[in-house]
């Protein structure tokens, strides 16, 4: 998800875990650790596109790192607030939950998150929400702002406001889950009649909404794209993209192509661009240019 959502969610966690003892500082610590995993992007300017794809949402988003971070940082951070009675156990839980909620919500997107690094490079992607969704963020933000504007001594009321914000966001995600199930059922039902040879490999929301859903169907020769929403009244339409992977044959074994194959979960096509450069397309959502061009 976007950095604002991660920071607000982390701040909400910090308020719930340590707000009674630290006041606004708890939210500040939570926002920091809720954002920290995405600081891996600072390394991207020093990496080539292929390495960057493998690095972002990699080891910094793993279960191992979030556990180690909580264990290593708990005592030093607790000592900074010893006068307020913060224990290492409490600080460790705050670090863990702020970090882990960042990773959890990233797993709800299409991009994929390597939570099992370094033991597995598999990416977890639930395809539930777009990377920016105001309806996830706004309830969290409103609940947090209202809590921070409330007297620190009225901690029960502050906690209630934060919990309400989290609750509304969770209800929205429940609605999204229902919408995804409906989209999958409707796309699969139409597919069985129109293109029985195709296999539905992914259903994901389109940009900035969870009403219009995108279905990716694989066949031997290429991919069909189709869309579904609860407001559809006509027949489903399908756009076909041939794989034409033979265009990329000369790059077999090169790091850029192998990274795309891994990142796209094998769902990619090749085509010749208008400038004569080879274009490799992740059919889920993105493109990587010809490795010789140095662009992505």
C-alpha positions, 0 to 999 in steps of 0.5 A: 500500500501507499506510505500514508496508509502504512504510516497511519496504520502503524501510528494507530497500532502505536497508540493502541499498544503504548498510547496510555504511557507515551501519548502522541509519542506512541503514535510517532513510534508506530508511524515510524515502524509502520513505514520502515519496511518501505525504506528499502526503496532507498536502495533502488537507485543503486540497483538495476531494474531486475535487482530492484524488482527482487529487492523491494518488498523483499527481506525487509518485509519478511516474518524473520526480520520483523521478529528479529527487529522486535527482539533487538530493538525492544530493550534499547527503545524501552530505555528511552522511555523508562521514566514513563514505565515502558517495558521492553516487552511492551516496546517489542510488541509495538515494533512487531505489530506496527511492522507486521501490519505494514506487511499484512496490508501489503499482502492484500495488493497485487504486487506481492510480498516476500514474507518468507525470505530468506527461506523462500522467494515466493511472493504473497499477493491476495489481489484484494486492493489497489496499492492506493485505496482512500477507503482503506486509509480515511477511516484509519486517519479519521480515527487516529486524528480524533484520538490524538486530539483527545485529552491523553488522560482519557485513554479509553476514549482514545482507544475507542476512536482508533478501534472504530477507525480500524473497524470501519477499514476492516468492514470495508475490506470484508466488502472487498472480499465479497466483491472479489468472490462475486467477480471470480464467480461471474468471470469464471461462469462466463469464461466456461461458455465463451472461452472454455479453453482458457484458465482464469489465473488472476482476478484483481481490482482496477486502479483506485476502486474495488467495483471494477475488477479485471480478469486475466485468462491464460490460453496456450497462445496468449492471454485474454483480459476481461472486466466485471462490475456489479453494474454490468448489463451487457455481454462480457468483452475480451481483449486478446494478447498473444504471448509471442515470447519467441521475440525474447528468445535472445534474452533467455537466461539474462537477469532482466528476463528471468526477473520478469518471469519470476515477478509476473508468476510466469504471466508475461508476453513480449512485443515489439514497441513503436521505437523498435525496442523489445517490450516485456509485459507483466500481464498482471499490471506492468512493463519492463523494457528491453534490457539493453535500453536501460529503462523500465 
